[in-house]
Amino acid sequence: MLIPDTSVGLSVDCNQIRPISKDCFVALVVINEDDINFVSRLVVCELDVATLRVDYEILFEVEEWVTSFLRVDANKYVLGTSIGEIVCLTADNITSDQVCDRAITALHISEESEIIGVSAAGKCLAQRAGSWLTVADFGIENSLFGIATGGCEVVVCGQNGFVAKSVSGSWELLERITNSQLNCVSRVSNGFVVAGNRGVCYHMRGEEFVSIDGIEGNIHDLTYFKDRLYLAAGESSVVSLDFRSVELASVFDGIKPFGVAANDEILVAYSGLDFAIYDGEKWTL
């Protein structure tokens, strides 16, 4: 299926998708107009499963390259840009804060409803009492790309195998397990999983890293859905991992996925403007 968009540019890509329900999701569409100027749109898409028709409404548009977004609730979205700006969009207001000078690469909301993010400047940021604070600065040589939380723990990952963990606000640098770039991290039932380029994937239990072998290509994204971990191996397929049996399987190769995202009902895999939906039993392309 395609996210409908008739914009003209050097490229039109969906950078992120966040499911709302089994037939509705929000997509971040970035239009590269001329290699210098970008337009980013938050698009609410509604899917008619019977006809596979996708209707959409542009929720927000900005003449910047938006690199990440977070749907807090139906009335609040948070966006990060390529120039280190964080934009908060509500039903009544739009505010922006310049928090660093490099791209905001990922945004996340913790179990305690704290909004946090990471940047290519090596900074971990948090919104507290309405203001953005730098809660950790690992230096520009440690660009960060992924963030996840679980209980009192925060894990970030990034350039050249960098991984750091915070427990109740106290940060610790962990052993560099690889020289590959780590693009993403996800909380699973028994720890965290970090993954990145060249098929690098590790199950992190406390401070121990267990390698998960057999994945080909760069892993761009991963998400937990119905007791399994799903990874977007962009050069090949969506790969799933069952931690109970340590079973690794390629489950869908209808597109070469750049990203995966899930809620309680569906998982969405996407690449460019193509996307596919998985309900736990079958894929719809």
Steps between C-alpha positions, in 0.01 A plus 500: 500500500605858448463806716329739255706810432524686169782733601780557251863496609829318471359249748186446706548257788319386808755531781281367782158347563316474832183283515197638685256211443475204265382720214657838580856625531707816486782528246789746479551581131814693402525665158849581373427784257845586365764349733494818709135567583279248677131486588380263773140395555324312776230305318212316666413197285183293522495159333193327359602138543238372254611718207857577620422864433699749709347839576717763660494840660802726551519573870804728496751631246831676551774613261770305683640151501326327790713204606281348774157534655303376796124473542436573867120482471224604260567867566877516538793422271870567550733536200880515474676668208832466320628825656442402865160660547213334688148604402199432723168493316170508692142577403543856624864589457834439326823561691862435406828478691854496361659232719822422309666553163462149353206283397254365756525137397242333727221595741343276762248512783579304815265298718491803731384716204829690483589609146864434419715511188849458361701695246786463254688739730530217756246651738212338688218748565192502720200729532443595863265767633444619143870554421752285313809401697817316401512207742815346349762622252724231353673727247456553130726201427225278645200587283186336640230334289288282729333525840278271708379483859386235742413569861772724643742418215580702187722355225645703212713378208680649204820546306779239502318263734437758772258391775422676829249419772338711769356345816295749704687790336854364545673444164753228420693444175486135399759292319527567125381171356552591132642768274178505296249780534212406730178646361232386741417351838182344637380383839408129504359284779842404634725796428575710193605429141739730311554465125664676209704477184640178350240287678638578846245409767550441874271397783597715799431344840630727772853576384537173305470502120398181317546508122200410281654369179358422157350835398613637164529866404467817703236498774330839491224452756339251736185469709333256741163358389299209644790346695741514206762747387473623140802652325513701179796358309484752216684303233292187548184462710320532830664255739335372818657359814326287764701525823332196653641265234774732371340445157608743228294515180446718196125556508434748219690609190226691317697822546853586608410668827656817634291493816251306713254624761222338699219550746291232673309417180728530197859519383590726206810455283588783263749614238474815290124546462435124500362333810363167613287410803520186714223408747678205658361252245541643149673779310308749286712667232 
